[in-house]
């Protein structure tokens, strides 16, 4: 199976989700479709540049050592973790379609093989298989009401934005290579989530939190040991059961609770602060 082909089961539930969400296919949005096509074209052009061993604009020649095989030559092995990522995100997306349509509408199309290859070459780091598998489902989220789908009201970055964020971190901030920022707070660039992509490290593939002023720390802070796939599984369970996240260290994230907005969006807020709950906001408290 080529890496940018989705498993048949995912295609089926995605089609069902679309029908449930809209009743029928929604009218086309020319501006949004054009933007998606433009991003895909730009990524493909970048990947083609790499495949033909040409100089990559803005990158030193040493970056070329990360050039990956052509898309037609790369095959995905559906490892247990890859299948778990697909299944976990399927549960999350199904829940969004049923309860948070505004957030579901912000999910971008899948990233293709050229997109993933281009991103890996641009940053000089191979994406962990779980993160790459997630991008094959959706190339991040669009900005807008309900884009704070991930815990702490974070939004998943499209691959092009991940590359930009990574370059800023390593070039301007002097941060360590191999820390891939895949999400940031919706509406700003002050903090976010990352995945450790440093091969050989005990924390490889684990979740971490980054911030402009606080540095990079594995999450839970001071402990880590939360693989990305386990985190996605826990997000799915929290939404389905209407509760906060249960961390691997046995603590509950009671300061970060899934909430539905009046505009059918999902966000995550601290339920202890009533100022964060204007009229129309609903804290999830049990299955819906």
C-alpha positions in Angstrom: 0.0 0.0 0.0 1.4 3.4 -0.9 1.9 5.7 2.0 -0.6 8.3 0.8 -3.4 5.8 0.3 -5.8 5.6 3.2 -7.0 2.2 4.5 -10.4 1.3 3.0 -12.1 1.4 6.4 -11.0 5.0 6.9 -12.4 6.0 3.5 -15.8 4.4 4.5 -16.1 6.1 7.8 -15.0 9.4 6.4 -17.7 9.2 3.7 -20.3 8.3 6.3 -19.1 11.2 8.5 -19.5 13.7 5.6 -23.0 12.5 4.8 -24.0 12.7 8.5 -22.5 16.2 8.9 -24.0 17.8 5.8 -26.9 15.5 4.7 -25.4 16.0 1.2 -22.2 17.2 -0.2 -21.7 20.9 0.9 -21.3 23.6 -1.8 -17.7 24.0 -2.9 -15.7 26.8 -1.3 -13.5 28.0 -4.2 -11.2 30.0 -2.0 -10.5 27.2 0.4 -10.2 24.6 -2.4 -7.8 26.9 -4.3 -5.7 27.3 -1.1 -5.5 23.6 -0.6 -4.5 23.0 -4.2 -1.9 25.8 -4.0 -0.3 24.2 -0.9 -0.2 20.8 -2.5 1.3 22.1 -5.7 4.0 24.0 -3.8 4.9 20.9 -1.7 5.0 18.7 -4.8 7.3 21.2 -6.6 9.6 21.2 -3.6 9.7 17.4 -3.5 10.4 17.3 -7.2 13.3 19.7 -6.7 14.7 17.4 -4.1 14.3 14.3 -6.2 16.2 15.8 -9.0 19.1 16.8 -6.7 18.8 20.5 -7.3 19.6 23.2 -4.7 16.8 23.6 -2.3 15.9 27.3 -1.9 16.9 28.6 1.5 18.6 25.3 2.5 22.3 24.4 2.7 23.5 21.6 0.5 23.9 19.4 3.6 20.1 19.3 3.8 20.1 17.1 0.7 21.3 14.1 2.6 17.7 13.8 4.0 16.3 13.3 0.5 13.9 10.4 0.6 13.0 7.9 -2.1 10.4 8.9 -4.7 6.8 8.5 -3.7 6.2 5.6 -6.0 9.1 3.7 -4.4 8.0 4.2 -0.7 5.7 1.6 0.8 4.0 1.8 4.2 4.0 -1.1 6.5 0.9 -0.9 8.6 2.5 -1.3 12.0 0.4 -1.6 15.1 1.1 2.0 16.0 0.2 3.2 12.6 -3.1 1.4 12.7 -3.7 2.7 16.2 -3.2 6.3 15.0 -5.6 5.8 12.2 -8.2 4.2 14.5 -7.8 6.8 17.2 -8.2 9.7 14.9 -11.2 8.0 13.2 -12.9 8.0 16.6 -12.0 11.6 17.2 -13.3 12.7 13.8 -16.5 10.7 14.1 -17.1 12.5 17.4 -16.4 15.9 15.8 -18.8 15.1 13.0 -21.6 14.3 15.5 -21.1 17.0 18.0 -18.7 19.7 16.8 -19.4 20.4 13.1 -17.6 23.7 13.1 -14.4 21.9 14.2 -14.9 19.0 11.8 -15.1 21.4 8.9 -11.6 22.7 9.6 -9.9 19.4 9.1 -7.7 19.7 6.0 -7.3 17.0 3.3 -4.6 14.3 3.8 -0.9 15.1 3.2 0.4 13.2 0.2 3.7 11.4 -0.1 5.3 14.4 -1.8 4.2 16.7 1.1 5.8 14.4 3.7 9.0 13.9 1.7 9.3 17.7 1.2 8.8 18.4 4.9 11.3 15.8 6.0 13.9 17.1 3.6 13.2 20.7 4.6 13.8 20.1 8.3 16.5 17.4 7.9 14.5 15.1 10.2 12.5 12.0 9.4 9.0 12.1 10.9 8.3 9.4 13.4 5.9 6.9 11.9 3.0 7.8 14.1 3.2 11.5 13.3 3.6 10.7 9.6 0.5 8.4 9.8 -1.5 11.3 11.4 -0.5 13.6 8.6 -1.7 11.0 6.0 -5.2 11.4 7.5 -5.2 15.2 7.7 -2.6 17.8 6.8 -3.4 19.7 10.0 -6.3 22.0 10.6 -7.4 25.3 9.1 -7.7 28.3 11.3 -11.2 29.4 12.4 -13.8 29.0 15.1 -13.3 25.6 16.7 -9.7 25.0 15.5 -8.5 24.4 19.1 -9.4 20.7 18.8 -6.4 19.3 20.6 -5.9 19.6 24.4 -5.0 23.1 25.7 -7.0 24.4 22.7 -4.1 23.6 20.3 -4.5 23.4 16.6 -2.5 20.9 14.4 -0.1 22.7 12.0 -0.2 21.9 8.3 3.2 20.5 7.2 4.2 23.7 5.6 3.7 25.5 8.9 5.5 22.8 10.8 8.5 23.4 8.6 8.4 27.2 9.2 8.0 26.7 13.0 10.9 24.3 13.1 13.2 26.6 11.2 12.4 29.5 13.5 13.1 27.3 16.5 16.4 25.9 15.3 17.7 29.0 13.5 16.4 31.9 15.6 15.9 30.4 19.0 18.8 28.0 19.1 16.6 25.0 20.1 17.8 21.4 19.7 17.3 19.7 16.4 14.8 16.8 16.2 12.0 18.4 18.2 9.1 18.7 15.8 6.4 21.3 16.7 3.2 19.8 15.2 0.7 22.0 17.1 0.4 25.5 18.7 -2.2 27.4 20.6 -5.1 28.4 18.2 -4.7 32.1 17.3 -1.1 32.6 18.4 2.4 31.1 18.2 3.4 31.3 21.9 3.3 27.6 22.8 2.3 24.2 21.5 2.8 20.4 21.4 5.8 18.7 19.9 6.9 15.1 19.1 10.5 14.0 19.9 12.0 12.8 16.6 15.5 12.3 17.9 16.3 8.7 16.9 18.1 6.7 19.6 16.6 8.8 22.5 14.5 7.0 25.1 11.8 9.6 24.5 11.7 9.1 20.7 8.0 9.4 19.5 6.9 10.9 22.8 4.8 14.0 23.4 6.2 17.2 24.7 5.2 20.8 25.3 7.1 23.8 23.9 6.8 27.5 24.6 8.7 30.6 23.5 9.8 31.6 27.0 9.7 28.2 28.7 11.7 25.9 26.4 10.9 22.3 25.5 9.8 19.8 28.1 8.5 16.2 27.8 4.9 15.9 28.9 3.7 15.3 31.6 6.3 17.7 32.8 9.2 16.1 34.6 8.2 12.7 33.5 7.3 12.3 29.8 6.6 8.8 28.6 3.4 9.6 26.7 3.8 8.3 23.1 1.8 10.2 20.6 -0.4 7.3 19.7 -1.3 6.8 23.4 -2.2 10.5 23.6 -4.5 10.3 20.6 -6.2 7.2 22.1 -6.7 9.1 25.3 -8.2 12.1 23.5 -10.7 9.9 21.7 -11.7 8.3 25.0 -12.0 11.6 26.8 -14.3 13.0 24.1 -16.5 9.8 23.9 -16.8 9.6 27.7 -17.1 13.4 28.3 -14.2 13.9 30.7 -10.7 15.3 31.1 -7.6 13.4 30.1 -6.1 10.7 32.3 -2.3 11.1 32.2 0.1 8.1 32.2 1.5 9.3 35.6 -2.0 8.7 37.1 -3.0 12.3 37.3 -6.1 13.9 35.8 -5.9 17.0 33.6 -8.7 18.7 35.6 -7.5 22.2 34.5 -8.0 21.3 30.8 -11.5 20.1 29.9 -13.3 19.5 26.6 -16.0 22.1 26.0 -18.5 22.7 23.2 -19.0 26.3 22.1 -22.3 27.8 21.0 -21.1 27.7 17.5 -20.6 23.9 17.4 -16.9 24.1 17.9 -14.6 22.1 20.3 -12.2 23.8 22.6 -10.4 22.9 25.9 -10.8 25.2 29.0 -10.2 25.3 32.7 -13.7 24.6 34.2 -12.6 26.2 37.5 -12.7 29.6 36.0 -16.4 30.7 35.3 -15.1 33.7 33.2 -14.2 31.2 30.5 -17.7 30.0 30.2 -20.0 32.6 28.5 -23.5 31.7 27.6 -23.7 28.8 25.2 -20.5 27.0 26.3 -21.1 23.4 27.5 -18.6 21.5 29.5 -18.6 17.8 28.6 -19.7 15.8 31.6 -20.4 12.2 30.5 -21.1 10.7 27.1 -23.3 12.7 24.7 
